[in-house]
């Protein structure tokens, strides 16, 4: 019982330390000025923010685009063939079993 109580106390102490660390981190973060550009709303601020985010994007190279396109095309062909064969099989099932033709 003594071990359980000491483990519990240890976990509580760790949680308290983590909470204190989080509070200290929040206190160190800079406050945003209500009149600053990052806090403005509207279409112009949205477009500026979007443009800024687009500059951060790591765009794929030509080889990656070609490889991705080939993967998508092959997947489309495979799914198309599967659906076509599935349609033929079910057509026969419906005609012979359900309709008795």
C-alpha positions as a Markdown table, in Angstrom:
| # | Residue | x | y | z |
|---|---|---|---|---|
| 1 | Unk | 0.0 | 0.0 | 0.0 |
| 2 | Unk | 2.9 | 2.3 | 0.7 |
| 3 | Unk | 4.3 | 1.8 | -2.8 |
| 4 | Unk | 1.0 | 2.7 | -4.4 |
| 5 | Unk | 0.6 | 5.8 | -2.4 |
| 6 | Unk | 4.2 | 6.9 | -3.2 |
| 7 | Unk | 3.7 | 6.3 | -6.9 |
| 8 | Unk | 0.5 | 8.2 | -6.8 |
| 9 | Unk | 2.2 | 11.1 | -5.0 |
| 10 | Unk | 5.0 | 11.0 | -7.6 |
| 11 | Unk | 2.5 | 11.2 | -10.5 |
| 12 | Unk | 0.7 | 14.1 | -8.8 |
| 13 | Unk | 4.0 | 15.9 | -8.3 |
| 14 | Unk | 4.9 | 15.4 | -12.0 |
| 15 | Unk | 1.5 | 16.7 | -13.1 |
| 16 | Unk | 2.0 | 19.8 | -10.9 |
| 17 | Unk | 5.4 | 20.5 | -12.4 |
| 18 | Unk | 4.0 | 20.1 | -16.0 |
| 19 | Unk | 1.2 | 22.5 | -15.2 |
| 20 | Unk | 3.7 | 25.0 | -13.8 |
| 21 | Unk | 5.8 | 24.6 | -16.9 |
| 22 | Unk | 2.8 | 25.2 | -19.2 |
| 23 | Unk | 1.9 | 28.3 | -17.2 |
| 24 | Unk | 5.5 | 29.6 | -17.5 |
| 25 | Unk | 5.5 | 29.0 | -21.2 |
| 26 | Unk | 2.2 | 30.9 | -21.7 |
| 27 | Unk | 3.6 | 33.8 | -19.7 |
| 28 | Unk | 6.6 | 34.0 | -22.0 |
| 29 | Unk | 4.6 | 34.1 | -25.2 |
| 30 | Unk | 4.2 | 37.6 | -26.7 |
| 31 | Unk | 0.7 | 39.1 | -26.5 |
| 32 | Unk | -1.0 | 40.0 | -29.8 |
| 33 | Unk | -1.9 | 43.7 | -30.1 |
| 34 | Unk | -5.6 | 44.0 | -31.0 |
| 35 | Unk | -4.8 | 46.5 | -33.7 |
| 36 | Unk | -2.1 | 44.4 | -35.4 |
| 37 | Unk | -2.5 | 43.1 | -38.9 |
| 38 | Unk | -2.5 | 39.4 | -37.8 |
| 39 | Unk | -5.6 | 40.0 | -35.8 |
| 40 | Unk | -7.5 | 41.9 | -38.5 |
| 41 | Unk | -10.5 | 40.3 | -40.3 |
| 42 | Unk | -11.7 | 40.8 | -43.8 |
| 43 | Unk | -10.9 | 39.7 | -47.4 |
| 44 | Unk | -7.7 | 41.7 | -47.7 |
| 45 | Unk | -6.3 | 40.1 | -44.5 |
| 46 | Unk | -7.4 | 36.7 | -45.6 |
| 47 | Unk | -5.7 | 37.1 | -49.0 |
| 48 | Unk | -2.5 | 38.3 | -47.3 |
| 49 | Unk | -2.5 | 35.4 | -44.9 |
| 50 | Unk | -3.3 | 32.9 | -47.7 |
| 51 | Unk | -0.4 | 34.3 | -49.8 |
| 52 | Unk | 1.9 | 34.0 | -46.9 |
| 53 | Unk | 0.9 | 30.4 | -46.3 |
| 54 | Unk | 1.3 | 29.5 | -50.0 |
| 55 | Unk | 4.9 | 30.8 | -49.9 |
| 56 | Unk | 5.6 | 28.3 | -47.1 |
| 57 | Unk | 4.4 | 25.3 | -49.1 |
| 58 | Unk | 7.0 | 22.9 | -50.4 |
| 59 | Unk | 5.7 | 22.3 | -53.9 |
| 60 | Unk | 6.3 | 19.0 | -55.6 |
| 61 | Unk | 8.9 | 18.7 | -58.4 |
| 62 | Unk | 8.1 | 17.5 | -61.9 |
| 63 | Unk | 9.1 | 14.0 | -61.2 |
| 64 | Unk | 6.8 | 13.8 | -58.2 |
| 65 | Unk | 3.9 | 15.2 | -60.2 |
| 66 | Unk | 4.4 | 12.7 | -63.0 |
| 67 | Unk | 4.7 | 9.8 | -60.5 |
| 68 | Unk | 1.5 | 10.9 | -58.7 |
| 69 | Unk | -0.4 | 11.2 | -62.0 |
| 70 | Unk | 0.7 | 7.7 | -63.1 |
| 71 | Unk | -0.4 | 6.2 | -59.8 |
| 72 | Unk | -3.8 | 7.9 | -60.1 |
| 73 | Unk | -4.3 | 6.8 | -63.7 |
| 74 | Unk | -3.3 | 3.2 | -62.9 |
| 75 | Unk | -5.7 | 3.1 | -59.9 |
| 76 | Unk | -8.5 | 4.4 | -62.1 |
| 77 | Unk | -7.9 | 1.7 | -64.7 |
| 78 | Unk | -7.8 | -1.0 | -62.1 |
| 79 | Unk | -11.0 | 0.2 | -60.5 |
| 80 | Unk | -12.7 | 0.6 | -63.9 |
| 81 | Unk | -11.8 | -2.9 | -64.9 |
| 82 | Unk | -13.0 | -4.3 | -61.6 |
| 83 | Unk | -16.3 | -2.5 | -61.9 |
| 84 | Unk | -16.8 | -3.6 | -65.5 |
| 85 | Unk | -16.2 | -7.3 | -64.6 |
| 86 | Unk | -18.4 | -7.0 | -61.6 |
| 87 | Unk | -21.2 | -5.5 | -63.7 |
| 88 | Unk | -20.9 | -8.4 | -66.3 |
| 89 | Unk | -21.1 | -11.0 | -63.5 |
| 90 | Unk | -24.1 | -9.4 | -61.8 |
| 91 | Unk | -25.8 | -8.9 | -65.1 |
| 92 | Unk | -25.7 | -12.7 | -65.7 |
| 93 | Unk | -26.8 | -13.4 | -62.2 |
| 94 | Unk | -29.8 | -11.2 | -62.5 |
| 95 | Unk | -30.8 | -12.5 | -65.9 |
| 96 | Unk | -30.4 | -16.2 | -65.1 |
| 97 | Unk | -31.3 | -16.4 | -61.4 |
| 98 | Unk | -33.7 | -13.6 | -60.8 |
| 99 | Unk | -35.4 | -13.2 | -64.1 |
| 100 | Unk | -35.1 | -16.9 | -65.3 |
| 101 | Unk | -34.1 | -16.1 | -68.8 |
